[in-house]
Amino acid sequence: MKHSILIGIAALAIAGAAQAQKSTADGIAEYRQMLADGNPAELYEAKGEALWKTARGPMNATLERCDLGQGPGVVKGAFVTLPRYFEDTKQVQDLESRLITCMATLQGFNAAEIVKTPFGRGEQANVTALATWVASQSRGLRFNLPQGHAEERRSYELGKRAFFYRAGPYDFACATCHGTAGKRVRLQDLPDLTVNPGDGVGFAAWPAYRVGNGQMWGMQHRLNDCYRQQRFPYPIFGSEVTIALSTYMGVNAKGAESIAPALKR
């Protein structure tokens, strides 16, 4: 009898814990939904559109001839095909590094100086705003990164190796948090990015506004912070490894619907 009572109490405790976990997840989802009705990312979208259309820089030109992979000036649909190979730079580029290329070639800005500028400052902040607006123009479209060029396939394989590479004082890899389903940290679900995690999840949600610190983050900033949490040295903005990681995640996200710019904790 006593044994049966103990089993019953244990079962109730497990059920209660599961219900509490479910309630927490539901609560977070509801909280995000309420905030999304007035997502501050909209302010960055507006700033990015203005920056795209305003003549600036030493060459006093706009970015309206910038080629993001769909042809000069074409923005819609570009975000969900990046990173990709560009013939003019002979490189695989993501959205942010490609925007810097356009700012340098069309407007005369110093690309090296922008790369060295901390996130959220100067022209680096403008790159984030531009990326936010460009991403918004593909909201609702589905990711389909090209893999036809040898450099695109090489970038994917490099990104895959980097994703599973373990090192640092904690012996962490990207896969430590995002290599299997069902993981969570600080009430935050951690999607499995080795496969397609679904619509609006993982790669399909960035750029995103971070409620916790009141900042807009692009994927370069997101990856930079991932390296910080792994206690790795910070990667250089637009470095080959960050773009390769984006290629790996982006290709894995094929068919997923973009909700960027999204809202994050």
Wavefront OBJ file of the C-alpha trace (Angstrom):
o trace
v 0.000 0.000 0.000
v 2.746 2.383 1.046
v 4.654 1.467 -2.118
v 1.604 2.271 -4.270
v 1.166 5.651 -2.576
v 4.816 6.523 -3.234
v 4.445 5.575 -6.897
v 1.335 7.719 -7.133
v 3.065 10.709 -5.547
v 6.025 10.325 -7.912
v 3.695 10.140 -10.915
v 1.903 13.300 -9.815
v 5.214 15.077 -9.304
v 6.412 14.135 -12.791
v 3.119 15.193 -14.346
v 3.221 18.456 -12.413
v 6.771 19.175 -13.572
v 5.845 18.451 -17.183
v 2.818 20.726 -16.907
v 4.923 23.489 -15.350
v 7.464 23.195 -18.158
v 4.725 23.326 -20.749
v 3.137 26.313 -19.056
v 6.482 28.123 -19.011
v 7.019 27.518 -22.720
v 3.464 28.631 -23.467
v 3.963 31.734 -21.344
v 7.127 32.681 -23.183
v 5.364 32.185 -26.513
v 2.488 34.421 -25.420
v 4.925 37.051 -24.159
v 6.726 37.110 -27.499
v 3.431 37.338 -29.369
v 2.391 40.382 -27.346
v 5.728 42.101 -27.936
v 5.736 41.215 -31.633
v 2.731 43.464 -32.175
v 5.098 46.389 -31.644
v 8.457 44.858 -32.514
v 11.120 47.611 -32.180
v 12.814 46.036 -35.206
v 10.381 48.108 -37.278
v 12.378 51.219 -36.337
v 15.535 49.587 -37.685
v 13.688 48.570 -40.836
v 12.712 52.191 -41.447
v 16.261 53.358 -40.807
v 17.643 50.702 -43.137
v 15.312 51.651 -45.970
v 16.301 55.306 -45.592
v 19.991 54.377 -45.630
v 19.494 52.286 -48.784
v 17.874 55.190 -50.644
v 19.978 58.091 -49.325
v 23.091 59.306 -51.125
v 25.963 58.979 -48.651
v 29.688 58.431 -48.349
v 32.674 59.940 -50.176
v 31.042 59.117 -53.516
v 27.670 60.606 -52.468
v 25.716 57.674 -53.865
v 22.825 55.459 -52.787
v 22.847 51.680 -52.472
v 20.066 51.279 -55.006
v 22.454 49.613 -57.473
v 23.752 47.135 -54.888
v 23.624 43.557 -56.171
v 22.623 41.159 -53.402
v 22.486 38.201 -55.741
v 19.222 38.877 -57.551
v 20.543 41.679 -59.749
v 21.407 45.359 -59.126
v 18.877 46.972 -56.812
v 16.717 43.867 -56.338
v 16.011 43.330 -52.659
v 12.972 41.056 -52.465
v 14.026 37.434 -52.268
v 17.726 38.195 -51.782
v 17.886 37.434 -48.065
v 16.645 33.846 -48.348
v 19.412 32.980 -50.844
v 22.348 34.244 -48.769
v 25.190 33.417 -48.182
v 26.081 32.772 -51.823
v 29.046 33.134 -54.180
v 29.625 36.495 -55.886
v 31.719 36.654 -59.018
v 32.928 40.229 -58.469
v 34.511 39.460 -55.094
v 35.316 35.793 -55.832
v 33.899 34.987 -52.400
v 30.911 33.477 -50.660
v 29.294 36.361 -48.796
v 26.464 36.710 -46.323
v 24.083 39.663 -46.256
v 26.156 41.844 -43.937
v 29.497 41.325 -45.671
v 27.838 41.900 -49.045
v 26.321 45.155 -47.826
v 29.790 46.342 -46.780
v 31.086 45.479 -50.260
v 28.359 47.673 -51.763
v 29.031 50.475 -49.289
v 32.691 50.393 -50.317
v 32.283 50.087 -54.077
v 29.223 52.302 -54.555
v 29.575 54.846 -51.756
v 33.303 54.900 -51.094
v 33.260 53.840 -47.452
v 36.349 52.122 -46.039
v 35.345 48.471 -45.681
v 38.253 47.623 -43.359
v 37.240 50.415 -40.974
v 33.636 49.208 -40.857
v 34.797 45.655 -40.120
v 36.868 46.927 -37.178
v 34.042 49.063 -35.753
v 32.281 47.504 -32.723
v 28.696 46.336 -33.125
v 26.119 49.082 -32.645
v 28.442 51.959 -33.492
v 29.039 54.143 -36.527
v 28.665 52.507 -39.926
v 28.546 49.096 -38.258
v 25.197 50.111 -36.745
v 24.074 51.201 -40.208
v 24.997 47.790 -41.625
v 22.707 46.189 -39.022
v 19.862 48.521 -39.940
v 20.354 47.848 -43.643
v 20.406 44.092 -43.035
v 17.212 44.383 -40.989
v 15.388 46.156 -43.803
v 16.679 43.822 -46.519
v 15.646 40.792 -44.444
v 12.179 42.255 -43.921
v 11.654 42.364 -47.684
v 11.829 38.558 -47.784
v 9.605 37.916 -44.777
v 7.348 34.959 -45.522
v 9.610 33.613 -48.273
v 11.402 30.283 -47.915
v 15.129 29.702 -47.720
v 16.808 28.226 -50.747
v 20.542 28.866 -50.660
v 22.367 28.005 -53.888
v 24.959 25.228 -53.841
v 25.789 25.140 -57.529
v 29.206 26.782 -57.298
v 32.171 24.853 -55.927
v 32.921 27.644 -53.440
v 29.361 27.449 -52.076
v 29.730 23.731 -51.498
v 33.149 24.275 -49.909
v 31.658 26.903 -47.601
v 28.963 24.456 -46.518
v 31.499 21.748 -45.701
v 33.721 24.211 -43.831
v 30.691 25.403 -41.866
v 29.779 21.830 -41.003
v 33.265 21.166 -39.651
v 33.228 24.408 -37.664
v 29.775 23.581 -36.263
v 31.004 20.315 -34.745
v 34.504 21.523 -33.777
v 35.003 21.207 -30.009
v 37.591 23.302 -28.189
v 38.088 25.961 -25.552
v 38.069 25.655 -21.745
v 34.604 24.031 -21.754
v 35.221 21.782 -24.775
v 32.169 23.330 -26.457
v 31.038 23.261 -30.072
v 28.052 24.846 -31.790
v 26.631 21.327 -31.770
v 26.835 21.201 -27.970
v 23.739 23.393 -27.809
v 22.294 22.977 -31.310
v 23.161 19.430 -32.321
v 20.170 17.535 -30.934
v 16.484 18.251 -30.369
v 14.804 18.986 -27.048
v 17.497 21.081 -25.382
v 16.851 24.248 -23.401
v 18.892 26.824 -21.492
v 17.456 29.568 -19.259
v 13.914 28.733 -20.442
v 15.118 29.195 -24.037
v 14.483 26.362 -26.473
v 17.594 25.401 -28.436
v 16.715 24.231 -31.949
v 18.617 21.450 -33.652
v 20.389 23.281 -36.488
v 21.917 20.180 -38.076
v 18.538 19.647 -39.756
v 15.719 21.938 -40.854
v 14.335 23.160 -37.506
v 11.137 24.492 -39.078
v 9.590 27.821 -40.050
v 10.944 30.895 -38.332
v 13.375 28.984 -36.135
v 17.139 29.322 -35.870
v 18.693 30.804 -39.001
v 15.251 31.837 -40.296
v 14.750 34.290 -37.418
v 17.808 36.548 -37.644
v 18.295 39.561 -37.707
v 16.326 39.889 -34.477
v 15.622 42.440 -31.778
v 16.962 41.334 -28.375
v 14.480 42.389 -25.705
v 16.944 41.610 -22.918
v 19.461 44.264 -23.965
v 17.396 46.471 -26.275
v 19.654 45.818 -29.267
v 19.187 44.752 -32.871
v 21.458 41.846 -33.786
v 22.372 40.524 -37.191
v 23.679 36.991 -37.708
v 27.286 38.190 -37.444
v 26.575 39.551 -33.957
v 24.697 36.386 -33.025
v 27.645 34.189 -34.039
v 30.069 36.499 -32.261
v 28.120 36.020 -29.036
v 28.012 32.248 -29.548
v 31.805 32.232 -29.681
v 31.872 34.355 -26.524
v 29.713 31.812 -24.714
v 32.013 29.015 -25.871
v 34.952 31.067 -24.522
v 36.513 31.136 -27.973
v 38.340 34.208 -29.328
v 35.938 36.550 -31.104
v 35.866 35.940 -34.854
v 36.594 38.792 -37.248
v 33.421 40.358 -38.644
v 32.601 38.741 -41.976
v 35.366 36.148 -41.589
v 35.276 32.988 -43.652
v 34.305 30.830 -40.677
v 31.274 32.966 -39.738
v 30.043 32.967 -43.311
v 30.659 29.228 -43.566
v 28.603 28.623 -40.424
v 25.802 30.717 -41.910
v 26.033 28.724 -45.130
v 25.766 25.455 -43.215
v 22.753 26.606 -41.206
v 21.136 28.319 -44.178
v 21.376 25.292 -46.447
v 20.017 23.107 -43.642
v 17.098 25.533 -43.328
v 15.994 24.975 -46.940
v 12.237 25.387 -47.222
v 11.882 27.146 -43.871
v 9.879 30.368 -43.846
v 11.738 33.513 -42.863
v 10.221 35.609 -40.069
v 13.162 38.014 -39.849
v 13.467 40.466 -38.327
v 12.186 38.524 -35.352
v 11.965 39.140 -31.613
v 14.257 37.346 -29.180
v 14.687 37.166 -25.424
l 1 2 3 4 5 6 7 8 9 10 11 12 13 14 15 16 17 18 19 20 21 22 23 24 25 26 27 28 29 30 31 32 33 34 35 36 37 38 39 40 41 42 43 44 45 46 47 48 49 50 51 52 53 54 55 56 57 58 59 60 61 62 63 64 65 66 67 68 69 70 71 72 73 74 75 76 77 78 79 80 81 82 83 84 85 86 87 88 89 90 91 92 93 94 95 96 97 98 99 100 101 102 103 104 105 106 107 108 109 110 111 112 113 114 115 116 117 118 119 120 121 122 123 124 125 126 127 128 129 130 131 132 133 134 135 136 137 138 139 140 141 142 143 144 145 146 147 148 149 150 151 152 153 154 155 156 157 158 159 160 161 162 163 164 165 166 167 168 169 170 171 172 173 174 175 176 177 178 179 180 181 182 183 184 185 186 187 188 189 190 191 192 193 194 195 196 197 198 199 200 201 202 203 204 205 206 207 208 209 210 211 212 213 214 215 216 217 218 219 220 221 222 223 224 225 226 227 228 229 230 231 232 233 234 235 236 237 238 239 240 241 242 243 244 245 246 247 248 249 250 251 252 253 254 255 256 257 258 259 260 261 262 263 264 265
